[in-house]
């Protein structure tokens, strides 16, 4: 790609995919949500050919053995089949503490949260809900195969115990300070050649000598670098269009997905419909052991050796602290903020 070649929408999509970003349309998400509500997202095409793939259960009880499982689906079924298939697995395991959930809603949404009844919260979560966590995103380096954790979206609100094995696994992949609650599962998705589909993740791939695990930390660093390259390339080629200045001293621009992004004194931010990504600059040679990131419903703080290097409060909209993560990049800490209101575009990182 030359420095003076303009980036149109297709070029941006191709660039993102070359960096291991899974491109998913709004229609894809709506169809997946509808399938999850119906409970048929992993339905087998019983009158046609089928195929099977393996995945692994990671119990939260350390004394319980890891378990390789098999799921059979329609041979031509595209997409990640596990979120819908595991929904019923997360329907049990304890009841959501409705009062705790309501208190969380009030903390996150303010006065709007007062109108959410405990009964409504319990009813909405009764059927189970699957959350995914990317340990390794698909990229050319790994043959376009990503590895994902699947967890109970409301496991923390159910008071489920922490899954230490899953936490250690995430740490091995470069994610520090992440807590997961309850039983979990791990699987693999392949994005190329299209269509995206679920593929085998055998029990043997949880061995520390497995190639994907040995490469995970570096691949996540490369993913972070790739996003920075994208930002730089789009800036050079007119892919960023300035729209306004905000009171938090950050330039706000529109990126290839049409959603605002920007930069501050020592950080850059961008967003998808579900997350806000913030890259915070740190001193060269900083290692993950010296970094600590704290998340609150409207704030996050990055510390290096107990010294605050970034403290952003009064975020534009509420986030889900228990679903936020961070990774160590090259001279930067890459923070992923989970939006409380999915698909809501943030006009700025801080402030209304």
C-alpha positions in Angstrom: 0.0 0.0 0.0 1.6 3.3 -1.1 1.4 6.4 1.2 -0.6 8.4 -1.3 -3.1 5.6 -2.2 -6.6 6.4 -0.8 -8.3 3.9 1.5 -11.9 3.2 0.5 -14.3 1.1 2.6 -13.2 -2.2 0.9 -9.6 -1.4 1.4 -10.1 -0.7 5.0 -11.9 -4.0 5.5 -9.1 -5.8 3.7 -6.5 -4.1 5.8 -8.4 -5.0 9.0 -8.7 -8.6 8.0 -5.0 -8.8 7.1 -4.3 -7.8 10.7 -6.5 -10.6 12.1 -9.7 -8.5 12.8 -12.8 -10.5 12.3 -15.2 -8.4 10.3 -18.8 -9.0 11.2 -21.8 -7.0 9.9 -24.7 -5.6 11.8 -26.9 -8.2 10.0 -24.6 -11.0 11.1 -25.0 -9.9 14.8 -28.7 -9.5 14.6 -29.1 -13.0 13.1 -26.9 -14.5 15.8 -28.8 -12.8 18.5 -32.1 -14.0 17.0 -30.8 -17.5 16.8 -29.6 -17.4 20.4 -33.0 -16.2 21.6 -34.6 -19.1 19.7 -32.1 -21.5 21.1 -31.5 -22.9 17.6 -28.1 -21.3 16.8 -26.4 -24.7 16.8 -29.2 -26.7 15.4 -28.2 -29.7 13.3 -29.4 -29.9 9.7 -30.9 -33.3 10.4 -32.0 -34.0 6.8 -28.5 -33.1 5.5 -24.9 -33.9 6.0 -23.3 -33.0 9.3 -19.8 -32.5 10.7 -18.4 -32.5 14.3 -15.7 -30.5 16.0 -14.1 -30.7 19.5 -13.8 -28.1 22.3 -12.9 -28.3 25.9 -14.6 -27.6 29.2 -12.6 -25.8 31.9 -14.3 -26.4 35.2 -13.9 -23.8 37.9 -13.2 -26.5 40.4 -9.4 -27.2 40.1 -10.0 -30.8 41.3 -12.3 -31.5 38.3 -10.6 -32.7 35.2 -10.6 -30.9 31.9 -13.0 -32.5 29.5 -12.9 -32.7 25.7 -16.3 -32.5 24.2 -17.7 -32.9 20.7 -20.5 -30.8 19.0 -22.2 -32.0 15.8 -23.7 -29.3 13.5 -24.8 -29.0 9.9 -21.9 -29.5 7.5 -22.5 -26.1 5.9 -23.2 -24.1 9.1 -21.1 -21.0 9.1 -20.0 -18.9 12.0 -19.0 -19.7 15.6 -21.4 -22.4 16.7 -20.4 -22.5 20.4 -22.1 -19.3 21.8 -25.6 -20.6 21.0 -24.8 -24.2 21.8 -23.5 -23.3 25.2 -26.3 -21.0 26.2 -28.1 -23.8 28.0 -25.0 -24.7 29.9 -24.9 -21.3 31.4 -28.7 -21.3 32.3 -27.9 -23.2 35.5 -25.2 -22.9 38.0 -27.0 -20.6 40.4 -29.4 -17.7 40.3 -28.5 -14.1 39.5 -28.5 -12.0 42.6 -31.2 -9.6 41.4 -30.6 -6.9 44.0 -26.9 -7.0 43.2 -27.6 -6.8 39.5 -30.0 -3.8 40.0 -27.4 -2.1 42.2 -24.9 -2.5 39.3 -27.4 -1.1 36.9 -27.9 2.0 39.1 -24.1 2.4 39.4 -23.6 2.1 35.7 -26.7 3.9 34.3 -27.5 6.3 37.1 -31.2 7.3 37.3 -32.1 5.2 34.3 -31.1 2.1 36.3 -33.7 2.9 38.9 -36.4 1.9 36.5 -35.1 -1.6 36.0 -36.8 -4.0 38.4 -35.1 -7.0 40.0 -37.7 -9.3 38.5 -36.9 -8.0 35.0 -33.2 -8.6 35.4 -33.7 -12.1 36.7 -36.2 -12.9 33.9 -33.8 -11.6 31.1 -30.9 -13.7 32.4 -32.8 -16.9 33.3 -32.2 -18.5 29.9 -28.5 -18.2 30.0 -26.1 -16.1 28.0 -22.7 -16.8 26.5 -19.9 -14.3 26.5 -16.7 -14.7 24.4 -13.1 -13.7 25.2 -10.5 -13.7 22.5 -7.2 -15.4 23.6 -5.8 -15.3 20.1 -7.4 -13.6 17.1 -7.2 -15.1 13.6 -4.3 -14.0 11.6 -2.0 -15.1 8.8 0.6 -16.2 11.3 -1.7 -18.7 12.9 -3.4 -19.9 9.7 -6.4 -17.6 10.4 -7.4 -19.6 13.4 -8.5 -17.8 16.6 -8.9 -19.3 20.1 -11.7 -18.1 22.3 -12.9 -18.6 25.8 -16.7 -19.0 26.4 -18.1 -18.0 29.7 -21.3 -17.2 31.6 -22.1 -13.6 30.9 -23.6 -13.1 34.3 -21.3 -15.5 36.2 -20.1 -12.8 38.5 -23.7 -11.7 39.4 -24.5 -15.4 40.1 -21.7 -15.3 42.7 -19.9 -18.2 40.9 -16.4 -19.0 42.1 -13.4 -17.6 40.1 -12.1 -20.0 37.4 -8.3 -19.9 38.3 -7.3 -22.2 35.5 -8.9 -20.0 32.9 -7.3 -16.9 34.5 -3.9 -18.5 34.3 -4.5 -19.5 30.7 -5.4 -15.9 29.8 -2.2 -14.7 31.6 -0.1 -17.1 29.5 -1.6 -15.4 26.5 -0.6 -11.9 27.7 -3.8 -10.9 29.5 -3.1 -9.9 33.1 -5.6 -9.2 35.9 -8.6 -10.9 34.2 -11.0 -12.8 36.4 -13.5 -15.3 35.1 -16.4 -16.8 37.1 -17.8 -20.3 36.8 -17.3 -23.2 34.4 -15.9 -22.2 31.0 -15.2 -23.6 27.6 -12.4 -23.1 25.0 -12.7 -23.5 21.3 -11.3 -22.5 17.9 -12.7 -20.6 15.0 -11.2 -20.4 11.5 -11.9 -17.3 9.3 -10.1 -18.2 6.1 -10.9 -19.6 3.6 -14.4 -18.2 4.1 -16.9 -18.7 5.6 -15.9 -18.4 9.2 -16.6 -21.6 11.0 -15.9 -23.6 14.2 -13.0 -26.1 14.0 -11.3 -28.6 16.3 -9.7 -27.6 19.6 -8.6 -30.8 21.2 -7.6 -31.3 24.9 -4.0 -31.7 23.9 -4.0 -28.1 22.8 -4.1 -27.0 26.4 -0.6 -28.3 26.9 1.8 -25.5 27.6 4.0 -26.7 24.7 1.2 -26.3 22.2 2.3 -24.0 19.4 -0.7 -21.6 19.6 0.0 -21.0 23.3 3.7 -20.4 22.7 2.9 -17.8 20.0 -0.1 -16.2 21.7 1.6 -13.3 23.6 3.6 -12.3 20.5 0.6 -12.5 18.3 -1.4 -10.3 20.6 1.5 -7.8 20.5 1.5 -7.9 16.7 -2.3 -7.4 16.7 -1.8 -4.2 18.8 0.9 -3.0 16.4 -1.3 -3.8 13.4 -4.1 -1.5 14.8 -1.5 1.3 15.2 -0.3 0.7 11.6 -3.9 0.9 10.4 -4.5 4.2 12.3 -1.3 5.6 10.8 -2.1 4.4 7.3 -5.6 5.8 7.4 -4.3 9.1 8.7 -1.9 9.4 5.8 -4.4 8.4 3.2 -7.3 10.5 4.3 -9.1 7.7 6.0 -9.6 9.9 9.1 -12.0 12.8 8.8 -11.8 15.4 11.6 -15.3 16.3 12.9 -14.8 18.3 16.1 -12.6 19.0 19.1 -13.7 17.9 22.6 -13.1 19.3 26.1 -10.9 16.4 27.1 -8.2 17.7 24.8 -8.5 14.8 22.4 -8.9 15.1 18.7 -12.0 13.2 17.5 -12.1 11.7 14.1 -14.2 9.3 12.1 -12.6 6.0 11.2 -13.3 3.5 8.5 -16.3 2.1 10.4 -17.9 5.5 10.5 -17.5 5.8 14.3 -15.6 8.5 16.1 -12.0 7.9 17.3 -9.3 10.2 18.5 -6.2 10.8 20.7 -5.2 12.5 23.9 -1.9 13.5 25.5 -0.5 10.0 25.8 -3.2 7.8 24.3 -5.2 7.0 21.2 -8.7 5.5 21.1 -11.1 3.9 18.6 -14.2 1.9 18.8 -16.4 -0.8 17.4 -20.1 -1.3 18.2 -19.3 -3.3 21.3 -15.9 -2.0 22.6 -13.7 1.0 22.9 -10.0 0.4 22.4 -7.5 2.7 24.2 -3.7 2.5 23.6 -1.9 4.2 26.4 1.8 5.1 25.9 4.3 3.8 28.5 8.0 4.0 28.9 10.1 1.7 26.5 10.9 -1.6 28.1 7.8 -1.6 30.4 6.8 -5.2 31.2 3.3 -6.5 32.1 4.3 -7.4 35.7 4.7 -3.7 36.5 1.4 -2.7 35.0 -2.0 -2.5 36.8 -5.3 -1.4 35.3 -8.3 -0.6 37.3 -11.8 -0.5 35.8 -14.9 1.3 37.2 -18.3 1.9 35.5 -17.2 5.4 34.3 -13.5 5.3 34.7 -10.2 3.4 34.1 -6.8 3.9 35.6 -3.4 2.6 34.2 -0.5 2.4 36.7 3.1 1.4 36.1 5.1 0.6 39.2 2.2 2.0 41.2 2.5 5.4 39.4 -0.6 6.6 37.5 0.2 7.1 33.8 -3.4 7.5 32.7 -6.5 8.3 34.7 -9.7 8.9 32.6 -12.9 9.4 34.6 -16.2 10.6 33.4 -16.2 8.3 30.4 -18.6 9.2 27.6 -20.9 6.2 28.5 -20.9 3.4 31.1 -18.7 0.4 30.7 -18.8 -3.2 32.1 -15.8 -3.3 34.5 -15.9 -7.1 34.8 -15.7 -7.6 31.0 -12.9 -5.0 30.4 -9.4 -6.3 29.6 -5.9 -5.1 28.8 -2.8 -6.5 27.1 0.8 -5.3 27.0 1.9 -4.0 23.6 5.1 -2.5 22.4 5.7 0.5 24.6 1.9 0.7 25.2 -0.9 -0.7 27.3 -3.8 -1.7 25.1 -7.1 -1.3 27.1 -10.4 -2.8 25.8 -13.5 -1.2 27.4 -16.7 -3.2 27.1 -19.6 -0.9 26.3 -22.6 -1.2 28.6 -24.9 -0.2 25.8 -23.9 -2.3 22.8 -23.9 -0.6 19.4 -24.0 2.9 20.9 -21.5 5.2 19.3 -19.3 7.3 21.6 -18.9 10.9 20.3 -15.9 11.3 22.6 -13.8 9.2 25.0 -14.5 11.5 28.0 -17.5 13.7 28.6 -21.0 13.8 27.3 
